[in-house]
Amino acid sequence: MPTSHEFDHAAALYDQVASDIATVLGPPTALLGVETVSGGMLGLVVDATIDAATANVATCIRDLQDSAALCRQRAEACRQFAAEMATYHQALDQWSTEIPPDRVRLDSRPARPNKPAIWVEV
């Protein structure tokens, strides 16, 4: 399972690719010019193709940005769980060292935090 650092890295890569696509491809009309083909059936087909390509680029960028946002959310969940586990380990260490070894503990042991999701790794 990916860790918070790996989720953060993936988010940065998704953001970079989305930015690169927007920069490199941009709107197709910028590459072709406004009046590449005008009028007639071919003009309609070219316009429809350019519109579809523009929509596809926008969809790819949006999907990459959504993936980056999801990775950032998962990285934060991993960080939160890591903090909870650190607190748990600290409490467990304190609990286990507070009483001499020849005595039995009557109080309850600190509870281990539950993993918020199967993909959380620390």
C-alpha positions as CSV (number, residue, x, y, z in Angstrom):
1,M,0.0,0.0,0.0
2,P,1.3,3.5,-0.7
3,T,2.4,5.7,2.2
4,S,1.6,9.4,2.6
5,H,4.8,10.3,0.9
6,E,4.0,8.1,-2.1
7,F,0.4,9.6,-2.3
8,D,1.9,13.1,-2.1
9,H,4.4,12.2,-4.9
10,A,1.6,10.8,-7.1
11,A,-0.5,13.9,-6.5
12,A,2.4,16.1,-7.7
13,L,2.9,13.9,-10.8
14,Y,-0.8,14.1,-11.6
15,D,-0.8,17.9,-11.2
16,Q,2.3,18.2,-13.4
17,V,0.8,16.0,-16.2
18,A,-2.4,18.0,-16.1
19,S,-0.4,21.2,-16.4
20,D,1.8,19.8,-19.2
21,I,-1.3,18.6,-21.2
22,A,-2.9,22.1,-20.9
23,T,0.4,23.7,-22.0
24,V,1.4,21.4,-24.8
25,L,-2.0,20.7,-26.3
26,G,-4.0,23.8,-25.4
27,P,-7.0,24.5,-27.4
28,P,-6.7,22.9,-30.9
29,T,-7.8,26.1,-32.6
30,A,-4.6,27.7,-31.4
31,L,-2.7,25.2,-33.5
32,L,-5.0,25.3,-36.5
33,G,-6.1,28.9,-36.6
34,V,-9.6,30.1,-36.7
35,E,-10.2,29.8,-40.4
36,T,-8.3,26.6,-41.3
37,V,-11.3,25.1,-43.0
38,S,-14.5,27.2,-43.3
39,G,-17.8,26.4,-44.8
40,G,-19.3,23.2,-46.3
41,M,-19.5,19.7,-44.9
42,L,-15.8,19.4,-44.3
43,G,-15.8,22.6,-42.2
44,L,-18.6,21.1,-40.1
45,V,-16.7,17.9,-39.6
46,V,-13.5,19.8,-38.7
47,D,-15.3,22.0,-36.3
48,A,-17.0,19.0,-34.6
49,T,-13.7,17.2,-34.4
50,I,-11.9,20.2,-32.9
51,D,-14.8,20.5,-30.4
52,A,-14.5,16.8,-29.4
53,A,-10.7,17.1,-29.1
54,T,-11.1,20.2,-26.9
55,A,-13.6,18.4,-24.7
56,N,-11.4,15.3,-24.4
57,V,-8.4,17.4,-23.4
58,A,-10.5,19.2,-20.7
59,T,-11.8,15.8,-19.5
60,C,-8.3,14.4,-19.2
61,I,-7.1,17.5,-17.3
62,R,-10.1,17.3,-15.0
63,D,-9.6,13.6,-14.3
64,L,-5.9,14.1,-13.6
65,Q,-6.7,17.0,-11.2
66,D,-9.4,14.8,-9.5
67,S,-6.8,12.0,-9.1
68,A,-4.3,14.4,-7.6
69,A,-7.0,15.6,-5.1
70,L,-7.8,12.1,-4.2
71,C,-4.1,11.3,-3.6
72,R,-3.8,14.4,-1.4
73,Q,-6.8,13.3,0.7
74,R,-5.3,9.8,1.1
75,A,-1.9,11.2,2.0
76,E,-3.6,13.2,4.7
77,A,-5.5,10.2,6.0
78,C,-2.2,8.3,6.2
79,R,-0.5,11.1,8.1
80,Q,-3.5,11.3,10.5
81,F,-3.3,7.6,11.2
82,A,0.5,7.7,11.6
83,A,-0.1,10.4,14.3
84,E,-2.7,8.3,16.0
85,M,-0.4,5.3,16.0
86,A,2.4,7.4,17.5
87,T,0.1,8.5,20.3
88,Y,-1.0,4.9,20.8
89,H,2.6,3.6,21.0
90,Q,3.6,6.3,23.4
91,A,0.6,5.5,25.6
92,L,1.3,1.8,25.4
93,D,5.0,2.3,26.3
94,Q,3.9,4.4,29.3
95,W,1.3,1.8,30.3
96,S,3.7,-1.1,30.2
97,T,6.5,0.6,32.2
98,E,4.3,2.2,35.0
99,I,4.0,-1.0,37.0
100,P,6.7,-3.4,38.4
101,P,7.0,-6.6,36.4
102,D,5.9,-8.8,39.4
103,R,2.5,-7.2,39.5
104,V,-0.5,-7.7,37.3
105,R,-2.1,-4.8,35.5
106,L,-5.8,-4.3,36.4
107,D,-6.5,-1.3,34.2
108,S,-7.1,-1.7,30.5
109,R,-4.4,-1.5,27.9
110,P,-4.5,1.5,25.5
111,A,-6.7,0.7,22.5
112,R,-5.0,0.5,19.1
113,P,-6.6,3.0,16.7
114,N,-8.6,1.5,13.8
115,K,-7.2,1.8,10.3
116,P,-9.6,4.3,8.5
117,A,-9.3,2.4,5.2
118,I,-7.6,-0.7,3.7
119,W,-5.2,1.5,1.6
120,V,-3.8,3.3,4.7
121,E,-0.2,2.5,5.3
122,V,2.2,4.1,7.7
